[in-house]
Amino acid sequence: MADDKIEDFHNYEDFLQDLKERIRTAQVRAALAVNRELVMLYWQIGCDILSRQQQQGWGAKIIEKLSKDLQQEFPDIKGFSSRNLKYMRTFAEAYPDEQIVQQAVAQIPWGHNVRILDKVKSTQERLWYIQSTFEYGWSRNVLEHQIESDLYHRQGKATTNFDRALPQSQSDLANQLLKDPYSFDFLCLSEDVKEQDLERSLIEHIRKFLLELGLGFAFLGSQYPIEVSNKEYRLDLLFYHVKLHCYVVIELKAVEFEPEFSGKMNFYVAVVDSLLRSPQDEPTIGIILCKSKEKTIVEFALQGMQTPIGVSTYQMPKHLQDNLPTIEQLEAELETIIDNASESDISLNSKLSDRN
């Protein structure tokens, strides 16, 4: 009997692809199960240490002894250093409710939990970062960046008219996704940057910009052309949001918000809805990013508008601004250079006179 040829196996590629997906899913589930068991073990160890210290009066030295004995018994298992045992105790102290640990905290890796313990003090805020890490799959570095940029307090803080311009399910999600302010600390620009320079730098750092915008934004282009009555207009930035299922127009303003900005955005959103939006898409959203804004002025500017528009601010890197010398410092430095140069000329002339 002749050997079977690959062509003889009907739908083999589909069968193989299905198996690959099932294996990958099983691998992920196994990894999650192992992580959950590990985190629960660490929480239980932390609870036991706390209990014995409180009930039996064990001091801090018990951590060192316990670490030494556990490492001797399990030399191939990492995680029993005195430092990590102290984290286990702090972990158990921070989350006394086992149900919360099982349902939320144990869903993310131990290393992520340690970073949250170190950097976040509020239980509510900790649980928010835990849920966000699980939902968006943040790496440890991304999690640290989000904490350091104070994402918890910036999320959902933009001034918008979404509540009346969008259906409730859409407006709730859209409001949660917008931040105020947006952190542009990945840019090497000063506070008085021009709009075209800001836009160019954001495009050059598009991956970091997308990370700051949040999960779901797909970049479609900058200076995106749209034509109305044979006249061309250009959108600063155009995105599509895969969760909101809508186009998102972003306009950059390197100045404080002015009421006329909302009128221009209203025009842009209406044109995108007319030219680009399909029947399956939700209404287009406009976001105006300004250097600063007065909330009352924004609210009046958006009042009565049925086009969904949000207004947020952005922050440039503080460390760069702090390191820039002031005019007075530059003048003082220049005077010092001139004085030193004059003294050098005098000294050189004196030496030449002595030689002559």
C-alpha positions, 0 to 999 in steps of 0.5 A: 500500500502506498504511503499516504500523501498530505493531500489525502488528509481532508481538512488536515490544516484546519484540524492541526490549527484547532489542536494548536489552539487547544494546546495553547489554551491548555498551557495558559490554563495550566500556567494560571493554575500553577500561579494561583496555587503559588500565590495562595500558598504564599498567602497561607504562609504569610497568615501563619507567620502573622498568627504565630507572631501575634498569638505566640509572641514570635519576634522578627528573627523567626523569619530568618530562621524559617527562611534558612530551614525552608531553603535547606529542606527545599534547595531547588525551590526559589521563593523562601528568602527572608525578604520574600517571607516578609512579603508573604506576611505583608501580603497576608496583612494587606488582604485578610479576606481569603475570598478576595485573594482567590477571586482577584489577587491570585489571578496575577503573578506574585512579582506583580503583587509584590510591586503593587504592595510596594508602591500602592497603599490603598486597598481599593487602589491595589485591587484596581491595579490587580484587576487592570493587570489581569484584564489587559495582561500588563507586564511587570514593567508596564504595571510599574509605569502605570502606577508611577504615572498615577493611572488610577487617579487619571482614569475617567477624569476627562470632561465630556458630554458622553452621558447625553451624546452616547447610549449608556453602555457606550458612554460608560466605557468611553468615559472610563477609557479617557484620562486627564491628564495624559502623561507624555513623560516619554517625550524629550520636549519642553512645556512650550512645545509647538503643536506640530513638534508635539504631533511629530514626537508622538508619532515617533513614539507611537508604541508608547503613545498607544500604551498611554492611550490604553488598550484598544486604540488602533492607529490609522494615521496622522494629518489624515486627509478628509475632503468636503466640497472640494476642500481638504482638511486634515485630522491631527490623529485618527484612531479606531477603537476595537472595544468601542467599535468606533473611530476616534479623532484626536486634536492636539492643542499646545495652548489652553482650551478655547470654546472654538476648539469644540466647534471645529471638533464637531465638524471633524467628527461629523465628516468622519461619520459621513465619510468613514463610518460604516453601519456596523460602527458606533458614533465617532468620538472626538478627543481634544488634548490641550495644554490646560483647560478650565472645566467650566469653560469646557462644560459650557462649550460642550453644552447642547452638542450632540456630538460625543466630545471629550477634553483632556490635558497632557503633561510633559516630563517634569524632570526635563522642565526642572533641568532646563536652566532659567534665563537668569542662570543662563545670563550668570553662566554667560557672565562667568564665561566672559569673565574667565575669558577676560582673565585668561587674556590678561594672563596670556598678555602678561606672559607674552610681555615677560618673554619680550 
